[in-house]
Amino acid sequence: MPNYTGMDASGQPMDINSILGNFVDRGVWPYYDIPYAALTAGSVTLPTQVTLFATPVGTSDPVTNLTKTRVQTNMISAGSQYGFGATRCLILEAIGFGFPSYLQKANVDQILGTSYMQFQIAEKIFYEGRLELWPGGFGLMGVSTQTGEESWTLGLPVPEAMRRFNLEYGKYIAPTIPFNLTVYFPNAPTIAVAGTAATIPGALTNPTSSAICVPYLFALLDGLTDRAVQ
């Protein structure tokens, strides 16, 4: 793959490849993660904060108590501890949020009106703000003839609708450098959720507590990933 070169402060070419210039497998690679919350008596109380990309595939989700699969995430290491692991890095071009299709507009409005996010690399916060400032560029769009049925997206379901940094302003996350994407709900809002484990898409049952756990957010980190060439 051709390597991207920017310019340093002195105007000289700067190679930001993490392994060796022109000898890495670099390509588009979106990372995603889905948090869950327990459904109780037709409602879900959201946590005061949730750190995303911290529980990789193959490990136990702290809410569902089930092993995370690539339906929930494609992280292979805990971002808050080991970043993208020893063999990967990321040039972050975009952060995006979306919502599962079963949520209605009132649910989405409540989440948007009571939350904000911060994105941190090592010790420094690079991005923050309300979730509507970070549209995901994906989701469902359309109308329904069924009474009370709604599907709402954050932005338009096209990649061009995302807030993109492009390579000139993208943030480089080196191998093993920890990062945090944390969404805060200061007032721990409660949202009404209609349905059961059988009718809510993506719902999971905690095998220990028997609690029904539902997704309420979808987070995306989009950019270019370098992986070792073997």
N, CA, C and O of each residue as an XYZ file, in Angstrom:
920
protein
N       0.844     -1.187      0.000
C       0.000      0.000      0.000
C       0.885      1.246      0.000
O       1.922      1.266      0.663
N       0.481      2.293     -0.744
C       1.271      3.531     -0.668
C       1.132      4.147      0.703
O       0.047      4.155      1.284
N       2.248      4.671      1.227
C       2.185      5.249      2.560
C       1.836      6.730      2.480
O       2.192      7.413      1.519
N       1.139      7.213      3.493
C       0.766      8.612      3.568
C       1.896      9.399      4.201
O       2.408      9.020      5.255
N       2.284     10.485      3.570
C       3.307     11.359      4.146
C       2.733     12.745      4.311
O       2.175     13.312      3.372
N       2.869     13.290      5.501
C       2.492     14.666      5.764
C       3.751     15.506      5.873
O       4.830     15.057      5.489
N       3.628     16.711      6.387
C       4.770     17.601      6.528
C       4.944     17.929      7.997
O       3.966     18.183      8.700
N       6.187     17.926      8.466
C       6.431     18.292      9.851
C       6.539     19.807      9.964
O       6.318     20.520      8.985
N       6.883     20.309     11.166
C       6.903     21.747     11.411
C       7.920     22.476     10.550
O       7.760     23.664     10.269
N       8.964     21.772     10.129
C       9.995     22.398      9.298
C       9.703     22.287      7.814
O      10.495     22.741      6.989
N       8.572     21.688      7.467
C       8.222     21.549      6.061
C       8.798     20.327      5.389
O       8.696     20.182      4.171
N       9.408     19.436      6.171
C       9.986     18.224      5.613
C       8.958     17.088      5.610
O       8.081     17.043      6.472
N       9.065     16.174      4.645
C       8.130     15.039      4.611
C       8.213     14.244      5.906
O       9.295     14.064      6.465
N       7.070     13.772      6.378
C       7.000     13.024      7.625
C       6.248     11.722      7.366
O       5.086     11.735      6.961
N       6.917     10.610      7.600
C       6.324      9.300      7.405
C       5.697      8.858      8.721
O       6.403      8.701      9.717
N       4.378      8.656      8.738
C       3.734      8.258      9.983
C       3.389      6.770     10.002
O       2.598      6.331     10.837
N       3.977      5.989      9.089
C       3.799      4.545      9.185
C       4.401      4.052     10.496
O       5.444      4.539     10.933
N       3.731      3.076     11.120
C       4.135      2.665     12.461
C       5.167      1.555     12.461
O       5.829      1.339     13.476
N       5.323      0.847     11.354
C       6.243     -0.287     11.342
C       7.442      0.013     10.445
O       8.570      0.098     10.931
N       7.212      0.174      9.141
C       8.282      0.516      8.214
C       7.643      1.080      6.964
O       6.732      0.471      6.403
N       8.107      2.235      6.522
C       7.516      2.883      5.375
C       7.388      1.963      4.175
O       8.348      1.289      3.801
N       6.199      1.930      3.564
C       5.888      1.123      2.377
C       5.837     -0.373      2.640
O       5.675     -1.140      1.691
N       5.969     -0.825      3.882
C       5.973     -2.252      4.174
C       4.967     -2.596      5.279
O       5.246     -3.412      6.158
N       3.832     -1.978      5.220
C       2.760     -2.329      6.141
C       1.507     -2.613      5.332
O       1.368     -2.158      4.197
N       0.605     -3.364      5.927
C      -0.701     -3.604      5.336
C      -1.626     -2.521      5.840
O      -2.216     -2.651      6.913
N      -1.757     -1.458      5.079
C      -2.578     -0.311      5.491
C      -3.862     -0.300      4.688
O      -3.847     -0.442      3.465
N      -4.979     -0.129      5.390
C      -6.251     -0.067      4.692
C      -7.344      0.483      5.569
O      -7.166      0.665      6.773
N      -8.483      0.746      4.951
C      -9.651      1.231      5.681
C     -10.102      0.154      6.654
O     -10.233     -1.012      6.281
N     -10.339      0.545      7.902
C     -10.721     -0.433      8.912
C     -11.569      0.247      9.984
O     -11.028      0.917     10.863
N     -12.897      0.082      9.924
C     -13.745      0.655     10.968
C     -13.775     -0.237     12.207
O     -13.902     -1.457     12.098
N     -13.660      0.370     13.369
C     -13.818     -0.344     14.636
C     -15.161      0.070     15.236
O     -15.535      1.242     15.190
N     -15.882     -0.900     15.798
C     -17.205     -0.612     16.322
C     -17.397     -1.284     17.679
O     -16.708     -2.247     18.015
N     -18.345     -0.760     18.447
C     -18.654     -1.329     19.746
C     -20.096     -0.977     20.109
O     -20.583      0.104     19.777
N     -20.775     -1.905     20.797
C     -22.165     -1.730     21.188
C     -22.299     -1.985     22.684
O     -22.018     -3.095     23.138
N     -22.720     -0.991     23.462
C     -22.957     -1.206     24.899
C     -24.380     -1.698     25.158
O     -25.281     -1.483     24.347
N     -24.565     -2.359     26.295
C     -25.868     -2.898     26.674
C     -26.279     -2.359     28.036
O     -25.440     -1.936     28.832
N     -27.584     -2.382     28.290
C     -28.139     -2.031     29.591
C     -29.274     -2.989     29.898
O     -29.920     -3.506     28.987
N     -29.520     -3.227     31.180
C     -30.543     -4.185     31.595
C     -31.933     -3.579     31.500
O     -32.154     -2.429     31.879
N     -32.870     -4.377     30.984
C     -34.263     -3.966     30.864
C     -35.027     -4.434     32.102
O     -35.024     -5.620     32.431
N     -35.683     -3.492     32.785
C     -36.444     -3.818     33.990
C     -37.811     -3.157     33.924
O     -37.924     -1.933     33.860
N     -38.853     -3.993     33.941
C     -40.233     -3.487     33.958
C     -40.497     -2.467     32.855
O     -41.126     -1.435     33.089
N     -40.011     -2.766     31.653
C     -40.303     -1.911     30.511
C     -39.472     -0.657     30.396
O     -39.818      0.235     29.621
N     -38.386     -0.558     31.141
C     -37.530      0.625     31.040
C     -36.071      0.236     31.244
O     -35.756     -0.827     31.779
N     -35.201      1.123     30.805
C     -33.756      0.925     30.922
C     -33.156      2.157     31.565
O     -33.359      3.273     31.087
N     -32.423      1.964     32.638
C     -31.685      3.061     33.263
C     -30.259      3.034     32.753
O     -29.544      2.051     32.947
N     -29.845      4.099     32.106
C     -28.513      4.147     31.516
C     -27.469      4.434     32.591
O     -27.778      5.088     33.587
N     -26.251      3.960     32.407
C     -25.201      4.214     33.406
C     -24.779      5.677     33.380
O     -25.010      6.379     32.396
N     -24.165      6.130     34.456
C     -23.675      7.510     34.461
C     -22.529      7.691     33.466
O     -22.292      8.801     32.988
N     -21.823      6.617     33.155
C     -20.816      6.666     32.103
C     -20.544      5.260     31.601
O     -20.670      4.285     32.341
N     -20.167      5.168     30.329
C     -19.796      3.887     29.740
C     -18.563      4.115     28.870
O     -18.541      5.017     28.033
N     -17.533      3.284     29.078
C     -16.316      3.370     28.283
C     -16.378      2.323     27.181
O     -16.448      1.123     27.445
N     -16.351      2.796     25.955
C     -16.481      1.927     24.795
C     -15.112      1.448     24.308
O     -14.085      2.056     24.608
N     -15.117      0.354     23.557
C     -13.908     -0.256     23.002
C     -12.976     -0.776     24.091
O     -11.789     -0.988     23.842
N     -13.501     -0.981     25.291
C     -12.688     -1.457     26.408
C     -12.813     -2.962     26.622
O     -11.986     -3.556     27.314
N     -13.840     -3.590     26.034
C     -14.065     -5.025     26.198
C     -13.972     -5.677     24.830
O     -14.909     -5.576     24.038
N     -12.862     -6.346     24.531
C     -12.658     -6.885     23.182
C     -13.462     -8.145     22.911
O     -14.037     -8.743     23.820
N     -13.491     -8.532     21.650
C     -14.167     -9.757     21.231
C     -13.529    -10.950     21.943
O     -12.309    -11.009     22.097
N     -14.357    -11.893     22.371
C     -13.850    -13.078     23.058
C     -13.778    -12.954     24.556
O     -13.445    -13.925     25.237
N     -14.084    -11.766     25.102
C     -14.095    -11.574     26.554
C     -15.527    -11.337     27.017
O     -16.422    -11.126     26.199
N     -15.741    -11.372     28.315
C     -17.085    -11.280     28.868
C     -17.553     -9.832     28.978
O     -16.856     -8.985     29.537
N     -18.731     -9.561     28.443
C     -19.319     -8.239     28.564
C     -19.779     -8.031     29.999
O     -20.419     -8.921     30.560
N     -19.475     -6.880     30.622
C     -19.800     -6.678     32.033
C     -21.298     -6.588     32.309
O     -21.711     -6.771     33.454
N     -22.122     -6.314     31.305
C     -23.564     -6.199     31.503
C     -24.281     -7.499     31.153
O     -25.094     -7.995     31.933
N     -23.979     -8.049     29.978
C     -24.676     -9.267     29.551
C     -24.094    -10.525     30.174
O     -24.764    -11.555     30.238
N     -22.846    -10.449     30.635
C     -22.142    -11.615     31.183
C     -21.977    -12.707     30.136
O     -21.833    -13.882     30.474
N     -21.997    -12.317     28.864
C     -21.788    -13.241     27.752
C     -20.521    -12.863     27.006
O     -20.099    -11.707     27.037
N     -19.919    -13.825     26.339
C     -18.723    -13.568     25.549
C     -19.070    -12.684     24.353
O     -19.985    -12.996     23.591
N     -18.350    -11.597     24.192
C     -18.622    -10.685     23.084
C     -18.178    -11.316     21.773
O     -17.092    -11.888     21.678
N     -19.035    -11.202     20.768
C     -18.725    -11.677     19.426
C     -18.563    -10.466     18.515
O     -18.664     -9.324     18.965
N     -18.315    -10.717     17.250
C     -18.169     -9.609     16.305
C     -19.505     -8.976     15.924
O     -19.539     -8.041     15.124
N     -20.591     -9.468     16.481
C     -21.847     -8.735     16.385
C     -21.775     -7.480     17.245
O     -22.317     -6.438     16.876
N     -21.101     -7.579     18.398
C     -21.009     -6.448     19.327
C     -19.771     -5.577     19.108
O     -19.850     -4.362     19.291
N     -18.638     -6.153     18.725
C     -17.402     -5.382     18.575
C     -16.413     -6.140     17.698
O     -16.521     -7.356     17.540
N     -15.450     -5.419     17.127
C     -14.346     -6.075     16.437
C     -12.994     -5.661     17.028
O     -11.955     -5.827     16.390
N     -13.018     -5.124     18.246
C     -11.768     -4.837     18.951
C     -11.107     -6.151     19.373
O     -11.777     -7.064     19.855
N      -9.785     -6.239     19.187
C      -9.080     -7.463     19.576
C      -8.279     -7.270     20.857
O      -7.656     -8.213     21.345
N      -8.290     -6.060     21.406
C      -7.647     -5.797     22.698
C      -8.432     -4.701     23.398
O      -9.235     -4.004     22.776
N      -8.195     -4.554     24.697
C      -8.898     -3.531     25.467
C      -8.277     -2.168     25.183
O      -7.149     -1.897     25.595
N      -9.006     -1.320     24.485
C      -8.460     -0.024     24.099
C      -8.007      0.817     25.267
O      -7.017      1.540     25.160
N      -8.717      0.737     26.394
C      -8.369      1.553     27.557
C      -7.098      1.079     28.247
O      -6.555      1.788     29.094
N      -6.611     -0.123     27.893
C      -5.379     -0.637     28.485
C      -4.266     -0.817     27.461
O      -3.125     -0.419     27.697
N      -4.607     -1.425     26.314
C      -3.577     -1.809     25.343
C      -3.783     -1.191     23.970
O      -3.114     -1.579     23.012
N      -4.698     -0.237     23.860
C      -4.950      0.367     22.564
C      -5.406     -0.662     21.549
O      -6.272     -1.488     21.837
N      -4.826     -0.612     20.369
C      -5.175     -1.559     19.314
C      -4.255     -2.771     19.294
O      -4.260     -3.540     18.333
N      -3.462     -2.945     20.355
C      -2.580     -4.098     20.439
C      -1.204     -3.805     19.869
O      -0.944     -2.704     19.383
N      -0.323     -4.798     19.929
C       1.067     -4.612     19.519
C       1.259     -4.618     18.016
O       2.287     -4.140     17.536
N       0.307     -5.143     17.254
C       0.502     -5.298     15.811
C      -0.352     -4.347     14.988
O      -0.358     -4.419     13.759
N      -1.073     -3.457     15.659
C      -1.961     -2.555     14.931
C      -1.828     -1.120     15.427
O      -1.407     -0.866     16.555
N      -2.197     -0.199     14.557
C      -2.344      1.202     14.945
C      -3.484      1.776     14.126
O      -4.024      1.094     13.255
N      -3.855      3.013     14.392
C      -4.980      3.617     13.676
C      -4.714      5.087     13.417
O      -4.287      5.817     14.312
N      -4.969      5.519     12.189
C      -5.073      6.938     11.879
C      -6.560      7.251     11.899
O      -7.283      6.920     10.959
N      -7.015      7.889     12.970
C      -8.438      8.120     13.190
C      -8.938      9.256     12.309
O      -8.460     10.386     12.400
N      -9.912      8.938     11.450
C     -10.481      9.930     10.550
C     -11.875     10.390     10.963
O     -12.317     11.462     10.552
N     -12.575      9.589     11.776
C     -13.939      9.966     12.137
C     -14.396      9.186     13.362
O     -13.997      8.041     13.574
N     -15.241      9.828     14.164
C     -15.946      9.195     15.272
C     -17.432      9.312     14.967
O     -17.900     10.377     14.563
N     -18.171      8.235     15.156
C     -19.592      8.289     14.859
C     -20.429      7.536     15.870
O     -19.972      6.566     16.475
N     -21.670      7.994     16.049
C     -22.628      7.322     16.927
C     -23.929      7.084     16.175
O     -24.335      7.883     15.332
N     -24.568      5.973     16.497
C     -25.878      5.664     15.952
C     -26.699      4.944     16.999
O     -26.236      4.707     18.115
N     -27.925      4.598     16.630
C     -28.846      3.974     17.567
C     -29.476      2.739     16.944
O     -29.684      2.702     15.731
N     -29.785      1.724     17.748
C     -30.485      0.553     17.214
C     -31.868      0.943     16.729
O     -32.471      1.885     17.243
N     -32.371      0.215     15.736
C     -33.596      0.624     15.050
C     -34.850      0.486     15.906
O     -35.875      1.090     15.588
N     -34.792     -0.300     16.993
C     -36.008     -0.458     17.795
C     -36.320      0.784     18.632
O     -37.461      0.965     19.058
N     -35.324      1.640     18.872
C     -35.565      2.850     19.653
C     -36.424      3.823     18.860
O     -36.209      4.023     17.665
N     -37.393      4.423     19.531
C     -38.222      5.422     18.887
C     -37.658      6.818     19.153
O     -36.717      6.991     19.927
N     -38.264      7.813     18.487
C     -37.702      9.161     18.528
C     -37.590      9.695     19.952
O     -36.612     10.366     20.282
N     -38.575      9.407     20.800
C     -38.532      9.896     22.176
C     -37.325      9.325     22.920
O     -36.702     10.021     23.722
N     -36.989      8.042     22.651
C     -35.817      7.433     23.270
C     -34.544      8.127     22.829
O     -33.688      8.469     23.645
N     -34.432      8.331     21.512
C     -33.235      8.959     20.961
C     -33.092     10.390     21.469
O     -31.991     10.816     21.818
N     -34.191     11.128     21.513
C     -34.154     12.500     22.027
C     -33.647     12.529     23.465
O     -32.871     13.410     23.835
N     -34.082     11.570     24.271
C     -33.678     11.550     25.672
C     -32.189     11.247     25.805
O     -31.497     11.845     26.629
N     -31.699     10.309     24.984
C     -30.270      9.995     25.020
C     -29.442     11.202     24.574
O     -28.451     11.556     25.214
N     -29.857     11.828     23.470
C     -29.110     12.973     22.953
C     -29.134     14.143     23.926
O     -28.149     14.872     24.048
N     -30.256     14.326     24.620
C     -30.401     15.474     25.497
C     -29.760     15.316     26.863
O     -29.730     16.269     27.641
N     -29.246     14.131     27.171
C     -28.708     13.901     28.513
C     -27.291     13.335     28.500
O     -26.839     12.785     29.504
N     -26.583     13.462     27.375
C     -25.276     12.809     27.283
C     -24.255     13.666     26.553
O     -24.598     14.595     25.821
N     -23.000     13.329     26.771
C     -21.897     13.887     25.990
C     -20.773     12.871     25.986
O     -20.777     11.924     26.771
N     -19.816     13.071     25.103
C     -18.713     12.123     24.993
C     -17.376     12.839     25.098
O     -17.275     14.041     24.850
N     -16.342     12.074     25.473
C     -14.951     12.529     25.430
C     -14.087     11.419     24.835
O     -14.236     10.243     25.167
N     -13.190     11.822     23.958
C     -12.245     10.867     23.362
C     -10.840     11.242     23.798
O     -10.385     12.363     23.570
N     -10.164     10.302     24.422
C      -8.866     10.559     25.032
C      -7.830      9.582     24.495
O      -8.100      8.385     24.395
N      -6.647     10.080     24.148
C      -5.508      9.246     23.775
C      -4.441      9.464     24.836
O      -4.007     10.593     25.067
N      -4.019      8.377     25.484
C      -3.100      8.456     26.620
C      -3.699      9.410     27.658
O      -4.797      9.154     28.154
N      -3.010     10.499     27.997
C      -3.507     11.383     29.053
C      -4.281     12.595     28.533
O      -4.742     13.412     29.330
N      -4.435     12.728     27.209
C      -4.994     13.958     26.663
C      -6.342     13.729     26.005
O      -6.510     12.782     25.236
N      -7.318     14.608     26.309
C      -8.616     14.593     25.649
C      -8.512     15.384     24.348
O      -8.159     16.564     24.353
N      -8.825     14.721     23.232
C      -8.714     15.364     21.922
C     -10.055     15.836     21.379
O     -10.114     16.833     20.659
N     -11.139     15.129     21.718
C     -12.463     15.491     21.209
C     -13.479     15.329     22.326
O     -13.343     14.464     23.191
N     -14.502     16.178     22.290
C     -15.612     16.038     23.222
C     -16.826     16.751     22.653
O     -16.713     17.543     21.718
N     -17.982     16.464     23.225
C     -19.182     17.168     22.798
C     -20.416     16.290     22.864
O     -20.327     15.089     23.120
N     -21.556     16.896     22.634
C     -22.813     16.164     22.591
C     -22.818     15.194     21.412
O     -22.125     15.413     20.419
N     -23.589     14.140     21.526
C     -23.519     13.072     20.531
C     -23.989     13.511     19.151
O     -23.516     12.985     18.144
N     -24.914     14.468     19.089
C     -25.392     14.894     17.773
C     -24.312     15.598     16.955
O     -24.477     15.795     15.751
N     -23.206     15.979     17.602
C     -22.086     16.575     16.864
C     -21.253     15.527     16.143
O     -20.372     15.865     15.352
N     -21.532     14.238     16.419
C     -20.724     13.148     15.868
C     -21.613     12.118     15.177
O     -21.725     10.987     15.649
N     -22.254     12.496     14.054
C     -23.148     11.564     13.355
C     -22.384     10.372     12.797
O     -21.227     10.484     12.392
N     -23.060      9.231     12.786
C     -22.398      7.986     12.400
C     -22.352      7.714     10.912
O     -21.526      6.920     10.461
N     -23.226      8.358     10.125
C     -23.234      8.085      8.688
C     -23.779      6.718      8.335
O     -23.472      6.185      7.269
N     -24.588      6.140      9.217
C     -25.173      4.829      8.946
C     -26.533      4.762      9.626
O     -26.875      5.652     10.404
N     -27.303      3.738      9.350
C     -28.596      3.579     10.006
C     -29.709      3.328      9.019
O     -29.459      3.085      7.838
N     -30.947      3.386      9.502
C     -32.129      3.178      8.692
C     -32.774      4.519      8.385
O     -32.648      5.481      9.143
N     -33.473      4.559      7.244
C     -34.147      5.795      6.877
C     -35.379      5.429      6.074
O     -35.305      4.582      5.183
N     -36.508      6.050      6.370
C     -37.722      5.740      5.633
C     -38.955      6.069      6.435
O     -38.895      6.808      7.418
N     -40.096      5.505      6.004
C     -41.369      5.746      6.679
C     -42.055      4.414      6.901
O     -41.691      3.396      6.312
N     -43.061      4.447      7.771
C     -43.823      3.240      8.061
C     -45.299      3.583      8.117
O     -45.675      4.685      8.516
N     -46.135      2.634      7.715
C     -47.578      2.836      7.796
C     -48.154      2.271      9.090
O     -49.355      2.384      9.335
N     -47.302      1.662      9.923
C     -47.773      1.079     11.174
C     -47.811      2.144     12.264
O     -46.831      2.857     12.479
N     -48.933      2.246     12.943
C     -49.107      3.262     13.974
C     -48.074      3.104     15.084
O     -47.883      2.011     15.617
N     -47.412      4.202     15.426
C     -46.448      4.192     16.515
C     -45.084      3.657     16.146
O     -44.208      3.580     17.007
N     -44.873      3.286     14.899
C     -43.570      2.735     14.516
C     -42.712      3.827     13.897
O     -43.144      4.522     12.977
N     -41.491      3.974     14.407
C     -40.588      5.009     13.919
C     -39.166      4.462     13.876
O     -38.788      3.639     14.709
N     -38.393      4.913     12.921
C     -36.965      4.634     12.892
C     -36.255      5.958     12.675
O     -36.586      6.706     11.755
N     -35.272      6.248     13.529
C     -34.591      7.532     13.485
C     -33.101      7.310     13.457
O     -32.588      6.403     14.114
N     -32.400      8.137     12.697
C     -30.953      8.044     12.614
C     -30.320      9.318     13.122
O     -30.961     10.368     13.177
N     -29.051      9.218     13.496
C     -28.263     10.389     13.872
C     -27.502     10.819     12.627
O     -26.449     10.257     12.325
N     -28.021     11.818     11.892
C     -27.458     12.166     10.606
C     -28.058     11.301      9.515
O     -29.044     10.604      9.755
N     -27.490     11.333      8.337
C     -27.974     10.550      7.208
C     -27.194      9.247      7.103
O     -26.012      9.208      7.443
N     -27.848      8.164      6.630
C     -27.159      6.884      6.522
C     -26.259      6.792      5.301
O     -26.401      5.887      4.479
N     -25.337      7.732      5.190
C     -24.323      7.719      4.141
C     -22.997      8.152      4.770
O     -22.987      9.071      5.589
N     -21.882      7.518      4.411
C     -20.596      7.859      5.043
C     -20.223      9.329      4.925
O     -19.552      9.869      5.804
N     -20.652      9.986      3.843
C     -20.309     11.395      3.657
C     -20.963     12.289      4.695
O     -20.580     13.451      4.830
N     -21.948     11.772      5.435
C     -22.643     12.577      6.436
C     -21.923     12.602      7.775
O     -22.421     13.202      8.727
N     -20.751     11.960      7.870
C     -19.992     11.965      9.110
C     -19.145     13.226      9.233
O     -18.836     13.881      8.238
N     -18.775     13.553     10.463
C     -17.771     14.597     10.690
C     -16.405     13.944     10.511
O     -15.980     13.155     11.355
N     -15.719     14.264      9.427
C     -14.463     13.592      9.109
C     -13.284     14.544      9.288
O     -13.366     15.730      8.970
N     -12.167     13.982      9.816
C     -10.969     14.784     10.045
C     -10.050     14.774      8.833
O      -9.229     15.675      8.657
N     -10.196     13.735      7.987
C      -9.292     13.504      6.871
C      -7.870     13.279      7.390
O      -7.588     13.505      8.567
N      -6.998     12.843      6.522
C      -5.650     12.481      6.953
C      -4.863     13.685      7.454
O      -3.987     13.545      8.307
N      -5.171     14.862      6.929
C      -4.413     16.047      7.331
C      -4.595     16.357      8.812
O      -3.676     16.848      9.468
N      -5.800     16.064      9.340
C      -6.093     16.381     10.734
C      -6.401     15.145     11.570
O      -6.767     15.263     12.739
N      -6.254     13.957     10.979
C      -6.525     12.734     11.717
C      -5.544     12.535     12.869
O      -4.407     13.003     12.822
N      -5.998     11.844     13.888
C      -5.152     11.559     15.048
C      -4.549     10.164     14.920
O      -5.243      9.203     14.589
N      -3.256     10.069     15.184
C      -2.538      8.804     15.076
C      -2.484      8.130     16.440
O      -1.981      8.706     17.404
N      -2.999      6.914     16.518
C      -2.956      6.127     17.749
C      -1.987      4.981     17.518
O      -2.299      4.026     16.807
N      -0.815      5.081     18.119
C       0.259      4.108     17.901
C      -0.055      2.778     18.584
O      -0.926      2.723     19.451
N       0.642      1.709     18.205
C       0.429      0.411     18.860
C       0.628      0.506     20.375
O       1.547      1.172     20.853
N      -0.238     -0.165     21.111
C      -0.240     -0.305     22.573
C      -0.518      1.003     23.318
O      -0.510      1.010     24.549
N      -0.765      2.110     22.606
C      -1.098      3.361     23.294
C      -2.577      3.324     23.696
O      -3.440      3.181     22.830
N      -2.882      3.450     24.982
C      -4.280      3.356     25.410
C      -5.097      4.561     24.959
O      -4.581      5.670     24.817
N      -6.369      4.316     24.741
C      -7.297      5.399     24.423
C      -8.635      5.087     25.083
O      -8.922      3.939     25.425
N      -9.438      6.116     25.255
C     -10.764      5.966     25.855
C     -11.787      6.747     25.054
O     -11.588      7.925     24.760
N     -12.869      6.098     24.706
C     -14.054      6.800     24.208
C     -15.140      6.580     25.260
O     -15.692      5.485     25.376
N     -15.437      7.623     26.016
C     -16.378      7.507     27.124
C     -17.586      8.384     26.871
O     -17.456      9.563     26.539
N     -18.764      7.796     27.032
C     -20.019      8.544     26.940
C     -20.556      8.722     28.353
O     -20.669      7.760     29.113
N     -20.883      9.949     28.691
C     -21.355     10.286     30.034
C     -22.853     10.585     30.013
O     -23.345     11.294     29.135
N     -23.565     10.035     30.988
C     -24.974     10.340     31.242
C     -25.061     10.835     32.686
O     -25.383     10.048     33.576
N     -24.786     12.105     32.942
C     -24.641     12.595     34.321
C     -25.837     12.311     35.220
O     -25.673     12.104     36.422
N     -27.049     12.300     34.643
C     -28.251     12.108     35.457
C     -28.800     10.693     35.378
O     -29.903     10.432     35.858
N     -28.037      9.762     34.770
C     -28.466      8.362     34.642
C     -29.924      8.278     34.193
O     -30.759      7.777     34.947
N     -30.256      8.751     32.993
C     -31.661      8.807     32.577
C     -32.272      7.413     32.395
O     -31.571      6.434     32.141
N     -33.578      7.359     32.531
C     -34.335      6.136     32.293
C     -35.155      6.310     31.023
O     -35.873      7.298     30.867
N     -35.043      5.341     30.114
C     -35.805      5.396     28.872
C     -36.778      4.220     28.828
O     -36.460      3.112     29.260
N     -37.957      4.484     28.301
C     -38.974      3.441     28.174
C     -38.661      2.576     26.958
O     -38.404      3.090     25.870
N     -38.684      1.270     27.151
C     -38.397      0.329     26.073
C     -39.497     -0.724     26.048
O     -39.693     -1.448     27.025
N     -40.206     -0.806     24.938
C     -41.284     -1.776     24.808
C     -40.770     -3.029     24.114
O     -40.088     -2.945     23.092
N     -41.097     -4.194     24.672
C     -40.723     -5.432     24.016
C     -40.102     -6.424     24.974
O     -39.967     -6.169     26.170
N     -39.731     -7.558     24.419
C     -39.122     -8.644     25.179
C     -37.847     -9.076     24.500
O     -37.484     -8.544     23.451
N     -37.159    -10.044     25.094
C     -35.933    -10.555     24.500
C     -36.190    -11.125     23.114
O     -35.306    -11.107     22.257
N     -37.386    -11.627     22.894
C     -37.717    -12.228     21.603
C     -38.078    -11.192     20.548
O     -37.952    -11.455     19.352
N     -38.529    -10.009     20.984
C     -39.007     -9.016     20.019
C     -38.072     -7.838     19.829
O     -38.207     -7.113     18.843
N     -37.129     -7.620     20.732
C     -36.193     -6.496     20.592
C     -34.951     -6.989     19.853
O     -34.246     -7.859     20.366
N     -34.663     -6.462     18.666
C     -33.491     -6.908     17.917
C     -32.203     -6.670     18.708
O     -31.962     -5.572     19.209
N     -31.385     -7.714     18.808
C     -30.104     -7.585     19.492
C     -30.148     -7.824     20.973
O     -29.103     -7.811     21.625
N     -31.344     -8.048     21.545
C     -31.456     -8.278     22.984
C     -30.784     -9.593     23.365
O     -30.835    -10.569     22.618
N     -30.152     -9.603     24.540
C     -29.474    -10.791     25.052
C     -29.924    -11.034     26.491
O     -30.264    -10.096     27.212
N     -29.922    -12.287     26.896
C     -30.306    -12.635     28.260
C     -29.075    -13.006     29.069
O     -28.332    -13.916     28.702
N     -28.864    -12.296     30.173
C     -27.749    -12.577     31.062
C     -27.964    -13.955     31.694
O     -28.965    -14.166     32.379
N     -27.036    -14.897     31.473
C     -27.247    -16.256     31.988
C     -27.186    -16.356     33.502
O     -27.691    -17.321     34.075
N     -26.581    -15.384     34.157
C     -26.454    -15.420     35.611
C     -27.663    -14.808     36.306
O     -28.225    -15.404     37.225
N     -28.066    -13.611     35.864
C     -29.175    -12.906     36.514
C     -30.506    -13.086     35.805
O     -31.554    -12.745     36.353
N     -30.472    -13.628     34.568
C     -31.662    -13.775     33.713
C     -32.213    -12.434     33.248
O     -33.309    -12.374     32.690
N     -31.464    -11.356     33.472
C     -31.911    -10.033     33.031
C     -31.845     -9.934     31.512
O     -30.919    -10.446     30.883
N     -32.839     -9.267     30.932
C     -32.821     -8.983     29.502
C     -31.965     -7.738     29.287
O     -32.218     -6.698     29.894
N     -30.965     -7.839     28.435
C     -30.034     -6.736     28.179
C     -30.208     -6.265     26.744
O     -30.215     -7.075     25.817
N     -30.346     -4.962     26.561
C     -30.635     -4.409     25.238
C     -29.561     -3.401     24.829
O     -29.024     -2.686     25.675
N     -29.251     -3.346     23.541
C     -28.319     -2.316     23.060
C     -29.026     -0.974     23.005
O     -30.226     -0.905     22.740
N     -28.278      0.091     23.257
C     -28.886      1.422     23.204
C     -28.030      2.423     22.438
O     -28.423      3.581     22.297
N     -26.876      2.003     21.943
C     -25.962      2.898     21.255
C     -25.055      2.072     20.353
O     -24.819      0.890     20.604
N     -24.553      2.706     19.307
C     -23.570      2.089     18.417
C     -22.463      3.102     18.212
O     -22.724      4.232     17.801
N     -21.232      2.711     18.494
C     -20.104      3.643     18.367
C     -19.154      3.162     17.286
O     -18.938      1.960     17.128
N     -18.592      4.093     16.549
C     -17.718      3.787     15.413
C     -16.467      4.651     15.455
O     -16.544      5.860     15.674
N     -15.313      4.022     15.243
C     -14.052      4.717     14.994
C     -13.619      4.329     13.587
O     -13.358      3.157     13.314
N     -13.543      5.302     12.703
C     -13.257      5.018     11.299
C     -11.918      5.618     10.907
O     -11.581      6.725     11.329
N     -11.155      4.893     10.105
C      -9.871      5.417      9.663
C      -9.047      4.383      8.946
O      -9.580      3.426      8.383
N      -7.736      4.577      8.966
C      -6.789      3.670      8.315
C      -6.013      2.905      9.380
O      -5.465      3.498     10.309
N      -5.974      1.610      9.237
C      -5.244      0.770     10.184
C      -4.033      0.136      9.515
O      -4.114     -0.356      8.390
N      -2.909      0.156     10.227
C      -1.725     -0.576      9.809
C      -1.692     -1.903     10.549
O      -1.881     -1.957     11.764
N      -1.449     -2.974      9.797
C      -1.275     -4.282     10.413
C       0.007     -4.898      9.868
O       0.407     -4.628      8.735
N       0.635     -5.715     10.676
C       1.910     -6.312     10.278
C       1.736     -7.201      9.054
O       0.735     -7.907      8.928
N       2.698     -7.165      8.167
C       2.722     -8.053      7.014
C       3.520     -9.290      7.379
O       4.707     -9.183      7.686
N       2.899    -10.457      7.354
C       3.583    -11.699      7.737
C       3.995    -12.495      6.504
O       4.583    -13.569      6.630
